[in-house]
Amino acid sequence: MPPVTPDYYPLYLAGVLGLGIAAQWLAWRLHLPSILLLLAFGFFAQLAGDPDEIIGKELLFPIVSLSVAVILFEGGMSLKLTELREAGGVVLRLVTIGAAVCWGLVGLCAYFVMGFPIEMSALIGAIMVVTGPTVIAPLLNYIRPTRKIGSIAKWEGIVIDPIGAVLAVLVYEAVVVTGVNHVFAVAGLAIVKTLVVGLVLGAASAVTLIFLLRRFWIPDFLHNASILAAILVVFAVSNAVQPESGLLTVTVLGIVLANQKRIPVRHIFEFKENLRVLLISCLFIVLAARISPAEIAKVGWQGLMFLAILIVIVRPVSVFLSTIGSGLSWQQKVFLCFMAPRGIVAAAVSSVFAFEIVEEFVHRGADAATIAQAELLAPLTLLVIVGTVTFYGLTAAPVARLLGLASPNPQGLLIAGADRWVRELGKVIQDAGFQVLVVDTNYRNISAAKMAGLPAHCASILSDYVTEEINIGGIGRLLAITANDEVNALACQEFIHLFGRKEVYQLAAWDSGSGRRASVSEHLRGRVLFSEGVDFYVLARRFAAGAQIKKTSLTAEFTYADFLKRYGDSALVLFVIDEGKKLDVRTAESTSTPKPGQSLISLVDPVKPVAEEADTDEEDESPSETESPSSS
């Protein structure tokens, strides 16, 4: 470890941030869960020193607590009450029955496998109830499961955090400090105080912020800063009134703000989402840097057995018992069994109680063996965090795909617009094996789309209905191809947060070259589909003139050059399907030349009668090209 000098502190903190972001980027490039690389980079950061010594425990734990408060608030803002219509009953079962089963089984495991005293076993059982959004959210972003099971996992991961933290406090106060004789009185009073403080302070804070923002008493440039300050203040005040109630308070604050309709909060959510990525990156680097091999070795083989029982027995039993009669399929239940990694909250809570329980045992005059067992609480929790994050991080995504609950790289298209040529295009894409979902406000267009066999909804692409009510599982891209350039641009802006800037596309604007009178500024547009100058009306006129949408397979005998020779330079390639069945959306920036083995979906003009007859003879000899069933 380098010597700690005044100049070393900023270097260390900047290094933690740099490693965290580098791990996030590398995980994105390698298509791996970011948590795994964050832990790996964190272990590497041990070479730079122990965070407890450099930052200091007195400062480190408050920083971690405040960071978790921000992350939980952001998690609360991602929770929509509309999701509870299909997921509410299951979530309630998981955070009550499931949590109780987990607590009991983990306590028994700690007592019989680790040999801990009954008080300590009950405490570690409560701590292990916590999973939390610091781990669940990145995993769900990576896996992208279907809507219902994704909502259940998200709600459970966020709601269980304050429940588990409060349960740990109750167990410590009631069992360890007060004694078993007064457990029900102490626990009952603490539960009431936690609920009152958390619900009242969280809701009151949300109402106050809504009141101030709705009357424009907070200027725009202070919105994000004011919300951040409010989160930290109410979290600290709540914890001061009732220990560990702050997590519930900020979660309620986020849920209320997200589900009210009086003020827009999208800009607040986006800010907190970016802040969450930053905080998680730094927190996991610091967490892993605190774990030394010597500490892990203290728990021995019993710790590994304890970890294995948590994964193989405790989680499956708690899931299957709590979801009896819930209506979940066995595939959904199995997936939930692979979504129980422990994270920052478990580490923070265990670190606090590890110190306090040792002090309590010393105060009681416990023997050295009991005190030594109490000192294993933090190392055992760290082992569980590393083990569960590694196991679930590596297995959750493959299991979800194997069960048919997720797509590794969603290829489906959400299409805004349902005019005739759009329906023909959607049908060809669907027949090629890709998911298509059409949205339009014109009822006749939607009826025609459904008659053609396309999944379609009569709604505005800009409405909350599309993101909140429609199941878009398996959809990974937006094609905004209405006749209205402004609607197309707004749709792209609306779905950037869901699909990313890379996967939102719109047709070229009809007046894109008219300078200051352009209908849509460049920075508001999505990626330009197909080619510059090919707007909605150009495509509609070509289609009306007889152009057809064809799917053509390229081979060594029928290359892209042969394709152009047959259909001429007017042929417009819309999509390319590669040998791996990946759909490539062609844009104005696309420069690659299609190769043999790939298939083209293109718009081609009708050929002359003589040439068409000759081409028909060629097609009879070689099945390299197939015409869309919808074209005629």
C-alpha positions as CSV (number, residue, x, y, z in Angstrom):
1,M,0.0,0.0,0.0
2,P,1.4,3.4,-1.0
3,P,2.0,5.9,1.9
4,V,-1.1,8.0,2.6
5,T,-0.2,11.6,2.1
6,P,-2.6,14.6,1.6
7,D,-2.0,14.4,-2.1
8,Y,-3.0,10.7,-2.1
9,Y,-6.6,11.3,-1.0
10,P,-7.9,12.9,-4.3
11,L,-5.8,10.4,-6.3
12,Y,-7.5,7.5,-4.5
13,L,-11.0,8.9,-4.8
14,A,-10.5,9.7,-8.5
15,G,-9.1,6.2,-9.0
16,V,-12.2,4.7,-7.4
17,L,-14.5,6.6,-9.8
18,G,-12.3,5.8,-12.8
19,L,-12.3,2.1,-12.0
20,G,-16.0,2.1,-11.5
21,I,-16.9,3.7,-14.8
22,A,-14.3,1.6,-16.6
23,A,-15.9,-1.5,-15.2
24,Q,-19.3,-0.3,-16.3
25,W,-18.1,0.4,-19.9
26,L,-16.2,-2.9,-20.2
27,A,-19.3,-4.8,-19.0
28,W,-21.3,-3.0,-21.7
29,R,-18.8,-4.0,-24.3
30,L,-18.5,-7.6,-23.3
31,H,-22.3,-8.0,-22.6
32,L,-21.7,-9.0,-19.0
33,P,-23.5,-8.0,-15.8
34,S,-21.7,-4.9,-14.5
35,I,-21.7,-6.1,-10.9
36,L,-19.3,-8.8,-11.7
37,L,-16.7,-6.5,-13.2
38,L,-17.2,-4.0,-10.5
39,L,-16.4,-6.6,-7.9
40,A,-13.3,-7.7,-9.9
41,F,-12.1,-4.2,-10.2
42,G,-12.7,-3.6,-6.6
43,F,-10.5,-6.5,-5.6
44,F,-7.8,-5.0,-7.8
45,A,-8.3,-1.7,-5.9
46,Q,-7.1,-3.4,-2.7
47,L,-3.6,-2.7,-4.0
48,A,-4.3,1.0,-3.5
49,G,-5.1,0.5,0.2
50,D,-7.9,-0.3,2.6
51,P,-10.8,2.1,2.3
52,D,-11.4,1.9,6.0
53,E,-8.0,3.3,6.7
54,I,-7.9,5.8,3.8
55,I,-11.4,7.2,4.1
56,G,-12.1,6.1,7.7
57,K,-15.0,4.1,9.0
58,E,-16.5,7.2,10.7
59,L,-16.9,8.8,7.3
60,L,-17.2,5.8,5.0
61,F,-20.4,4.4,6.6
62,P,-22.4,7.7,6.5
63,I,-21.3,8.1,2.8
64,V,-22.6,4.6,2.1
65,S,-25.8,5.2,3.9
66,L,-26.5,8.5,2.1
67,S,-25.7,6.9,-1.2
68,V,-28.0,4.0,-0.6
69,A,-30.8,6.6,0.2
70,V,-30.3,8.2,-3.2
71,I,-30.3,4.7,-4.9
72,L,-33.5,3.7,-3.0
73,F,-35.2,7.0,-3.9
74,E,-34.4,6.4,-7.6
75,G,-35.7,2.8,-7.2
76,G,-38.9,4.2,-5.7
77,M,-39.3,6.5,-8.7
78,S,-39.1,3.5,-11.0
79,L,-42.1,1.9,-9.3
80,K,-45.4,2.4,-11.0
81,L,-48.6,1.6,-9.0
82,T,-50.1,0.3,-12.3
83,E,-47.7,-2.6,-12.1
84,L,-49.3,-3.8,-8.9
85,R,-52.4,-4.8,-10.8
86,E,-50.6,-7.9,-12.1
87,A,-47.7,-8.1,-9.6
88,G,-49.0,-6.7,-6.4
89,G,-50.2,-9.9,-4.8
90,V,-47.0,-11.8,-5.6
91,V,-44.8,-8.9,-4.3
92,L,-46.8,-8.8,-1.0
93,R,-46.3,-12.5,-0.5
94,L,-42.6,-12.3,-1.3
95,V,-41.9,-9.4,1.1
96,T,-43.9,-10.9,3.9
97,I,-44.1,-14.8,3.8
98,G,-41.0,-15.0,1.7
99,A,-39.0,-12.7,4.1
100,A,-40.2,-14.6,7.1
101,V,-39.3,-18.0,5.6
102,C,-35.9,-16.6,4.6
103,W,-35.3,-15.1,8.1
104,G,-36.1,-18.4,9.8
105,L,-34.2,-20.7,7.5
106,V,-31.1,-18.5,7.5
107,G,-31.2,-18.2,11.3
108,L,-31.4,-22.0,11.6
109,C,-28.5,-22.3,9.1
110,A,-26.4,-19.9,11.1
111,Y,-27.2,-21.7,14.3
112,F,-26.5,-25.2,13.2
113,V,-23.8,-24.7,10.4
114,M,-21.9,-21.7,11.8
115,G,-22.5,-22.5,15.4
116,F,-23.6,-19.0,16.3
117,P,-25.5,-18.1,19.5
118,I,-29.3,-17.9,19.1
119,E,-29.3,-14.1,19.3
120,M,-26.6,-13.7,16.6
121,S,-28.3,-16.3,14.4
122,A,-31.6,-14.4,14.5
123,L,-29.7,-11.2,13.7
124,I,-27.8,-12.6,10.7
125,G,-31.1,-14.1,9.5
126,A,-32.7,-10.7,9.4
127,I,-29.7,-9.1,7.6
128,M,-29.8,-11.8,4.9
129,V,-33.4,-10.9,4.1
130,V,-32.1,-7.8,2.3
131,T,-31.4,-8.0,-1.4
132,G,-31.8,-4.4,-2.6
133,P,-31.8,-2.3,-5.8
134,T,-28.1,-1.7,-5.8
135,V,-27.7,-5.3,-7.2
136,I,-31.2,-6.1,-8.6
137,A,-31.5,-3.0,-10.8
138,P,-28.3,-3.5,-12.8
139,L,-29.1,-7.2,-13.2
140,L,-32.6,-6.5,-14.5
141,N,-31.3,-3.8,-16.9
142,Y,-28.9,-6.5,-18.2
143,I,-31.4,-9.3,-18.4
144,R,-34.5,-7.4,-19.5
145,P,-37.0,-10.0,-18.5
146,T,-40.7,-10.0,-19.6
147,R,-42.8,-7.3,-18.1
148,K,-44.7,-9.2,-15.3
149,I,-41.7,-11.1,-13.9
150,G,-39.5,-8.0,-14.3
151,S,-42.0,-5.9,-12.3
152,I,-42.2,-8.5,-9.5
153,A,-38.4,-8.7,-9.2
154,K,-38.0,-5.0,-9.2
155,W,-40.7,-4.3,-6.6
156,E,-39.4,-7.1,-4.4
157,G,-35.8,-5.8,-4.6
158,I,-36.7,-2.3,-3.7
159,V,-39.4,-2.9,-1.1
160,I,-37.4,-5.6,0.7
161,D,-34.5,-3.2,1.4
162,P,-36.2,-1.1,4.1
163,I,-38.1,-4.2,5.4
164,G,-34.9,-6.1,5.9
165,A,-33.0,-3.2,7.5
166,V,-35.9,-2.5,9.9
167,L,-36.1,-6.2,10.7
168,A,-32.4,-6.2,11.6
169,V,-32.9,-3.3,13.9
170,L,-35.9,-4.9,15.6
171,V,-34.1,-8.2,16.1
172,Y,-31.1,-6.4,17.6
173,E,-33.1,-4.3,19.9
174,A,-35.6,-7.0,20.9
175,V,-33.4,-10.1,21.1
176,V,-29.9,-9.0,21.6
177,V,-30.2,-5.9,23.8
178,T,-33.6,-6.2,25.6
179,G,-33.9,-9.9,25.8
180,V,-36.4,-12.5,24.6
181,N,-38.8,-11.9,27.4
182,H,-39.8,-8.4,26.0
183,V,-39.4,-9.2,22.4
184,F,-43.0,-8.7,21.3
185,A,-43.5,-5.4,23.1
186,V,-40.2,-3.9,21.8
187,A,-40.8,-5.2,18.3
188,G,-44.4,-4.0,18.1
189,L,-43.5,-0.5,19.3
190,A,-40.6,-0.3,16.9
191,I,-42.7,-1.4,13.9
192,V,-45.4,1.1,14.6
193,K,-42.8,3.9,15.0
194,T,-41.0,2.9,11.8
195,L,-44.2,2.8,9.7
196,V,-45.5,6.1,11.1
197,V,-42.2,7.9,10.6
198,G,-41.5,6.4,7.2
199,L,-44.9,6.8,5.7
200,V,-45.8,10.2,7.2
201,L,-42.4,11.8,6.6
202,G,-42.0,10.4,3.1
203,A,-45.5,11.4,2.0
204,A,-45.3,14.8,3.6
205,S,-42.0,15.5,2.0
206,A,-43.4,14.5,-1.4
207,V,-46.4,16.7,-1.0
208,T,-44.3,19.6,0.0
209,L,-42.0,19.2,-3.0
210,I,-45.0,18.9,-5.3
211,F,-46.5,22.1,-3.8
212,L,-43.2,24.1,-4.3
213,L,-42.5,22.8,-7.8
214,R,-46.1,23.3,-9.0
215,R,-46.1,26.9,-8.0
216,F,-42.6,27.4,-9.6
217,W,-41.1,28.5,-6.2
218,I,-38.1,26.5,-7.1
219,P,-36.3,27.6,-10.3
220,D,-35.6,25.0,-13.0
221,F,-31.8,25.0,-12.4
222,L,-32.4,24.1,-8.7
223,H,-34.8,21.2,-9.3
224,N,-32.3,18.4,-9.2
225,A,-30.2,19.9,-6.4
226,S,-33.3,20.6,-4.3
227,I,-34.6,17.1,-4.7
228,L,-31.2,15.6,-3.8
229,A,-30.9,17.8,-0.8
230,A,-34.5,16.8,0.3
231,I,-33.7,13.1,0.0
232,L,-30.6,13.4,2.2
233,V,-32.3,15.6,4.8
234,V,-35.4,13.5,5.2
235,F,-33.3,10.3,5.3
236,A,-31.1,11.7,8.1
237,V,-34.0,13.1,10.0
238,S,-36.0,9.9,9.7
239,N,-33.1,7.8,11.0
240,A,-32.6,10.2,13.9
241,V,-36.2,9.8,14.9
242,Q,-36.4,6.0,14.4
243,P,-33.3,4.0,13.4
244,E,-33.3,2.6,9.9
245,S,-36.6,4.2,9.0
246,G,-34.9,6.4,6.5
247,L,-34.8,3.7,3.8
248,L,-38.6,3.5,4.0
249,T,-39.0,7.3,4.0
250,V,-37.0,7.8,0.8
251,T,-38.7,4.9,-0.9
252,V,-42.1,6.3,-0.1
253,L,-40.9,9.8,-1.3
254,G,-39.8,8.3,-4.6
255,I,-43.0,6.3,-5.1
256,V,-45.3,9.3,-4.4
257,L,-43.4,11.6,-6.8
258,A,-43.4,9.0,-9.6
259,N,-47.1,8.3,-9.5
260,Q,-48.5,11.8,-9.1
261,K,-49.8,13.7,-12.2
262,R,-49.5,17.3,-11.0
263,I,-45.9,18.0,-12.0
264,P,-43.5,16.4,-14.6
265,V,-40.7,14.5,-12.9
266,R,-39.0,12.9,-16.0
267,H,-36.0,15.2,-15.7
268,I,-35.6,14.4,-12.0
269,F,-35.8,10.7,-12.7
270,E,-33.1,10.9,-15.4
271,F,-30.8,12.9,-13.2
272,K,-31.2,10.4,-10.3
273,E,-30.8,7.5,-12.8
274,N,-27.4,8.8,-13.9
275,L,-26.5,9.5,-10.3
276,R,-27.4,5.9,-9.4
277,V,-25.0,4.5,-12.0
278,L,-22.2,6.7,-10.6
279,L,-22.9,5.8,-6.9
280,I,-23.2,2.0,-7.6
281,S,-20.0,2.1,-9.5
282,C,-18.1,3.7,-6.6
283,L,-19.8,1.8,-3.8
284,F,-19.1,-1.7,-5.2
285,I,-15.4,-0.8,-5.9
286,V,-15.1,0.4,-2.3
287,L,-17.0,-2.6,-1.0
288,A,-14.8,-5.1,-2.8
289,A,-11.7,-3.3,-1.8
290,R,-12.7,-3.8,1.9
291,I,-12.8,-7.6,1.5
292,S,-9.4,-9.1,2.2
293,P,-8.7,-12.9,1.6
294,A,-7.7,-13.2,5.3
295,E,-11.2,-12.0,6.4
296,I,-12.9,-14.5,4.1
297,A,-10.7,-17.3,5.3
298,K,-11.9,-16.7,8.9
299,V,-15.3,-18.2,8.2
300,G,-13.7,-21.4,6.8
301,W,-15.6,-24.2,5.1
302,Q,-18.7,-23.5,7.2
303,G,-19.0,-20.2,5.5
304,L,-19.0,-21.8,2.1
305,M,-21.6,-24.3,3.2
306,F,-23.7,-21.4,4.6
307,L,-23.5,-19.7,1.3
308,A,-24.4,-22.8,-0.7
309,I,-27.5,-23.4,1.6
310,L,-28.7,-19.8,1.0
311,I,-28.5,-20.3,-2.8
312,V,-29.7,-23.9,-3.2
313,I,-32.3,-24.2,-0.3
314,V,-33.3,-21.0,1.3
315,R,-34.2,-18.9,-1.7
316,P,-36.0,-21.6,-3.6
317,V,-38.0,-22.6,-0.5
318,S,-39.0,-19.1,0.3
319,V,-40.0,-18.4,-3.3
320,F,-42.1,-21.5,-3.8
321,L,-43.8,-21.3,-0.4
322,S,-44.7,-17.7,-0.7
323,T,-46.0,-18.0,-4.3
324,I,-48.4,-21.0,-3.7
325,G,-51.6,-20.2,-5.4
326,S,-50.2,-16.9,-6.9
327,G,-50.8,-17.9,-10.5
328,L,-47.2,-17.7,-11.4
329,S,-45.9,-20.3,-13.8
330,W,-43.1,-22.7,-12.7
331,Q,-40.8,-20.8,-15.1
332,Q,-41.4,-17.5,-13.4
333,K,-40.9,-19.1,-10.0
334,V,-37.6,-20.6,-11.0
335,F,-36.4,-17.3,-12.4
336,L,-37.2,-15.6,-9.0
337,C,-35.1,-18.3,-7.3
338,F,-32.1,-16.8,-9.3
339,M,-32.7,-13.2,-8.2
340,A,-31.5,-12.9,-4.6
341,P,-28.1,-11.3,-4.6
342,R,-27.1,-9.3,-1.5
343,G,-25.6,-5.8,-1.9
344,I,-24.5,-2.6,-0.3
345,V,-27.3,-2.5,2.4
346,A,-26.4,-5.9,3.7
347,A,-22.8,-4.9,4.0
348,A,-23.5,-1.6,5.7
349,V,-26.0,-3.1,8.2
350,S,-23.8,-6.0,9.0
351,S,-20.8,-3.7,9.6
352,V,-22.7,-1.5,12.0
353,F,-24.2,-4.4,14.0
354,A,-20.9,-6.4,13.9
355,F,-19.4,-3.6,16.0
356,E,-22.4,-3.2,18.3
357,I,-23.0,-6.9,19.0
358,V,-19.3,-7.4,19.9
359,E,-19.6,-4.4,22.3
360,E,-22.8,-5.9,23.8
361,F,-21.2,-9.3,24.3
362,V,-18.2,-7.7,26.0
363,H,-20.5,-5.7,28.2
364,R,-22.3,-9.0,29.2
365,G,-18.9,-10.6,30.0
366,A,-19.2,-13.2,27.4
367,D,-16.4,-15.7,26.9
368,A,-13.7,-15.2,24.2
369,A,-15.2,-17.9,21.9
370,T,-18.6,-16.1,21.8
371,I,-16.9,-12.8,21.1
372,A,-14.8,-14.4,18.3
373,Q,-18.0,-15.7,16.7
374,A,-19.6,-12.3,16.9
375,E,-16.6,-10.9,15.0
376,L,-17.4,-13.3,12.1
377,L,-20.6,-11.5,11.3
378,A,-19.1,-8.9,8.9
379,P,-16.7,-11.4,7.1
380,L,-19.6,-13.9,6.6
381,T,-21.8,-11.2,5.2
382,L,-19.1,-10.1,2.8
383,L,-18.6,-13.7,1.7
384,V,-22.4,-14.0,1.0
385,I,-22.3,-10.7,-1.0
386,V,-19.4,-11.9,-3.2
387,G,-20.8,-15.4,-3.6
388,T,-24.4,-14.4,-4.4
389,V,-23.5,-11.6,-6.7
390,T,-21.1,-13.9,-8.6
391,F,-23.5,-16.8,-8.8
392,Y,-26.7,-14.9,-9.7
393,G,-24.8,-12.5,-11.9
394,L,-23.5,-15.4,-14.0
395,T,-26.7,-17.5,-14.0
396,A,-29.7,-15.2,-13.9
397,A,-29.5,-14.1,-17.6
398,P,-28.9,-17.6,-19.1
399,V,-31.7,-19.1,-16.9
400,A,-34.1,-16.3,-18.0
401,R,-33.4,-17.0,-21.6
402,L,-33.6,-20.8,-21.1
403,L,-37.0,-20.3,-19.5
404,G,-38.2,-18.1,-22.3
405,L,-38.5,-15.0,-20.0
406,A,-35.9,-12.8,-21.6
407,S,-34.2,-12.1,-24.8
408,P,-30.4,-11.7,-24.8
409,N,-30.5,-8.9,-27.5
410,P,-34.1,-7.8,-28.1
411,Q,-34.6,-7.6,-31.8
412,G,-38.3,-6.6,-31.8
413,L,-39.5,-3.4,-33.3
414,L,-42.0,-0.9,-31.9
415,I,-43.4,0.9,-34.9
416,A,-45.2,4.2,-34.6
417,G,-47.5,4.5,-37.6
418,A,-49.7,2.0,-39.4
419,D,-50.3,3.4,-42.9
420,R,-50.6,0.8,-45.7
421,W,-46.9,0.7,-46.7
422,V,-45.9,0.5,-43.0
423,R,-48.2,-2.5,-42.5
424,E,-46.7,-4.2,-45.5
425,L,-43.2,-3.6,-44.1
426,G,-44.2,-4.8,-40.6
427,K,-45.7,-8.0,-42.1
428,V,-42.5,-8.8,-44.0
429,I,-40.4,-8.2,-40.8
430,Q,-42.7,-10.4,-38.8
431,D,-42.7,-13.2,-41.4
432,A,-38.9,-13.1,-41.2
433,G,-39.1,-14.1,-37.5
434,F,-38.9,-10.8,-35.7
435,Q,-41.4,-9.4,-33.2
436,V,-43.3,-6.4,-34.3
437,L,-45.7,-4.1,-32.4
438,V,-47.6,-1.4,-34.2
439,V,-49.1,1.8,-32.5
440,D,-51.2,4.4,-34.3
441,T,-54.0,6.7,-33.4
442,N,-56.0,5.9,-36.5
443,Y,-58.5,3.2,-35.7
444,R,-58.9,2.1,-39.4
445,N,-55.2,1.6,-39.7
446,I,-55.0,-0.4,-36.5
447,S,-58.0,-2.6,-37.6
448,A,-56.2,-3.3,-40.9
449,A,-53.0,-4.1,-39.1
450,K,-54.8,-6.6,-36.9
451,M,-56.5,-8.1,-39.9
452,A,-53.0,-8.6,-41.4
453,G,-51.9,-10.5,-38.3
454,L,-49.8,-7.7,-36.7
455,P,-50.0,-7.0,-33.0
456,A,-51.4,-3.5,-32.8
457,H,-52.7,-0.9,-30.4
458,C,-54.8,2.2,-31.1
459,A,-53.0,4.7,-29.0
460,S,-50.6,7.7,-29.2
461,I,-47.0,6.7,-29.2
462,L,-46.5,9.7,-26.9
463,S,-48.9,8.5,-24.2
464,D,-48.0,6.8,-21.0
465,Y,-50.3,3.9,-22.1
466,V,-47.6,2.6,-24.4
467,T,-44.9,2.3,-21.7
468,E,-47.1,1.5,-18.7
469,E,-49.9,-0.7,-20.1
470,I,-48.5,-2.5,-23.2
471,N,-46.2,-5.5,-22.8
472,I,-43.0,-4.5,-24.8
473,G,-41.0,-7.5,-23.7
474,G,-38.7,-8.6,-26.5
475,I,-38.9,-5.1,-28.1
476,G,-35.6,-3.4,-28.3
477,R,-36.0,-0.6,-30.9
478,L,-38.3,2.2,-32.0
479,L,-39.2,3.0,-35.6
480,A,-41.0,6.4,-35.7
481,I,-42.5,6.4,-39.3
482,T,-45.6,8.5,-39.1
483,A,-46.4,11.3,-41.5
484,N,-45.8,13.9,-38.8
485,D,-42.1,14.7,-38.4
486,E,-42.7,16.4,-35.0
487,V,-44.4,13.3,-33.6
488,N,-41.6,11.2,-34.9
489,A,-39.0,13.4,-33.1
490,L,-40.9,13.5,-29.9
491,A,-41.4,9.7,-29.9
492,C,-37.6,9.3,-30.2
493,Q,-37.0,11.6,-27.3
494,E,-39.7,9.7,-25.3
495,F,-38.1,6.3,-25.8
496,I,-34.4,7.2,-25.5
497,H,-34.5,6.4,-21.8
498,L,-35.9,2.9,-22.6
499,F,-34.0,1.8,-25.7
500,G,-31.0,4.2,-25.7
501,R,-30.1,6.7,-28.4
502,K,-28.6,3.9,-30.6
503,E,-32.0,2.2,-31.0
504,V,-34.4,5.0,-31.7
505,Y,-35.0,5.8,-35.4
506,Q,-37.2,8.1,-37.5
507,L,-37.7,8.9,-41.1
508,A,-36.0,11.9,-42.6
509,A,-37.9,15.1,-42.2
510,W,-39.5,16.4,-45.4
511,D,-38.1,19.8,-44.8
512,S,-34.7,18.8,-43.3
513,G,-32.9,21.1,-45.7
514,S,-34.9,24.3,-45.0
515,G,-32.6,25.8,-42.4
516,R,-34.1,27.9,-39.7
517,R,-37.6,26.9,-40.9
518,A,-36.9,23.2,-40.3
519,S,-39.8,21.6,-38.4
520,V,-37.5,19.7,-36.0
521,S,-34.0,20.6,-34.8
522,E,-31.2,18.1,-35.4
523,H,-30.6,17.5,-31.7
524,L,-34.2,16.4,-31.2
525,R,-34.2,13.8,-33.9
526,G,-33.5,10.1,-33.7
527,R,-31.3,8.3,-36.1
528,V,-32.4,8.8,-39.7
529,L,-33.9,5.7,-41.2
530,F,-32.8,4.2,-44.6
531,S,-31.4,7.3,-46.3
532,E,-31.3,11.1,-46.2
533,G,-34.1,12.5,-48.3
534,V,-36.3,9.4,-48.0
535,D,-39.2,10.8,-46.0
536,F,-42.7,9.4,-45.4
537,Y,-44.2,10.9,-48.6
538,V,-41.4,9.6,-50.8
539,L,-42.0,6.1,-49.6
540,A,-45.8,6.4,-49.8
541,R,-45.6,7.7,-53.4
542,R,-43.2,4.9,-54.5
543,F,-45.5,2.3,-52.9
544,A,-48.5,3.8,-54.5
545,A,-46.7,3.6,-57.9
546,G,-46.3,-0.1,-57.5
547,A,-43.1,-0.5,-55.5
548,Q,-42.9,-3.8,-53.5
549,I,-41.3,-4.8,-50.3
550,K,-39.2,-7.9,-50.9
551,K,-37.1,-10.2,-48.7
552,T,-34.1,-11.4,-50.7
553,S,-31.5,-13.9,-49.7
554,L,-27.9,-13.3,-50.9
555,T,-25.8,-16.2,-51.9
556,A,-22.5,-16.8,-53.7
557,E,-24.5,-17.1,-56.9
558,F,-26.8,-14.1,-56.3
559,T,-24.7,-11.3,-54.7
560,Y,-25.6,-7.8,-53.8
561,A,-24.2,-6.6,-57.1
562,D,-26.7,-9.0,-58.9
563,F,-29.4,-7.6,-56.7
564,L,-28.6,-4.0,-57.8
565,K,-28.3,-5.2,-61.4
566,R,-31.8,-6.7,-61.3
567,Y,-33.6,-3.8,-59.5
568,G,-31.5,-0.8,-60.3
569,D,-30.1,2.0,-58.2
570,S,-33.6,2.9,-57.0
571,A,-33.7,-0.3,-54.8
572,L,-33.7,0.9,-51.2
573,V,-32.4,-1.6,-48.6
574,L,-34.4,-1.1,-45.4
575,F,-33.1,-3.9,-43.2
576,V,-30.3,-6.6,-43.3
577,I,-30.6,-9.9,-41.6
578,D,-27.3,-11.5,-40.9
579,E,-26.4,-15.2,-40.6
580,G,-27.0,-15.0,-36.8
581,K,-30.6,-13.9,-37.4
582,K,-29.8,-10.4,-36.1
583,L,-31.8,-7.6,-37.7
584,D,-29.7,-4.6,-38.7
585,V,-31.7,-1.4,-39.3
586,R,-30.3,0.6,-42.2
587,T,-29.7,4.2,-41.5
588,A,-28.3,7.2,-43.4
589,E,-24.9,6.4,-41.9
590,S,-24.9,2.8,-42.9
591,T,-21.9,2.1,-45.2
592,S,-21.4,-1.7,-45.0
593,T,-22.1,-3.7,-48.2
594,P,-24.5,-6.7,-47.7
595,K,-22.7,-10.1,-48.1
596,P,-23.6,-13.6,-49.2
597,G,-25.4,-15.4,-46.4
598,Q,-27.4,-12.3,-45.4
599,S,-30.9,-11.4,-46.3
600,L,-32.3,-8.1,-47.4
601,I,-35.6,-6.5,-46.8
602,S,-35.9,-3.8,-49.4
603,L,-38.2,-1.6,-51.4
604,V,-37.9,-2.2,-55.1
605,D,-39.7,-0.7,-58.1
606,P,-41.6,-3.0,-60.5
607,V,-39.4,-4.3,-63.3
608,K,-40.2,-4.0,-67.0
609,P,-42.4,-6.8,-68.4
610,V,-39.7,-8.5,-70.5
611,A,-37.1,-8.3,-67.8
612,E,-39.7,-9.5,-65.3
613,E,-40.4,-12.6,-67.4
614,A,-36.7,-13.4,-67.6
615,D,-36.3,-12.9,-63.9
616,T,-39.1,-15.3,-63.2
617,D,-37.3,-18.0,-65.2
618,E,-34.2,-17.3,-63.1
619,E,-36.1,-17.6,-59.9
620,D,-37.5,-20.9,-60.9
621,E,-33.9,-22.2,-61.2
622,S,-32.6,-20.7,-58.0
623,P,-34.6,-20.1,-54.7
624,S,-32.2,-17.4,-53.6
625,E,-35.0,-14.8,-53.5
626,T,-38.4,-14.9,-51.9
627,E,-41.0,-12.2,-52.4
628,S,-43.1,-11.0,-49.5
629,P,-46.4,-12.7,-49.3
630,S,-47.9,-9.3,-48.9
631,S,-46.5,-7.8,-52.1
632,S,-48.3,-8.3,-55.3
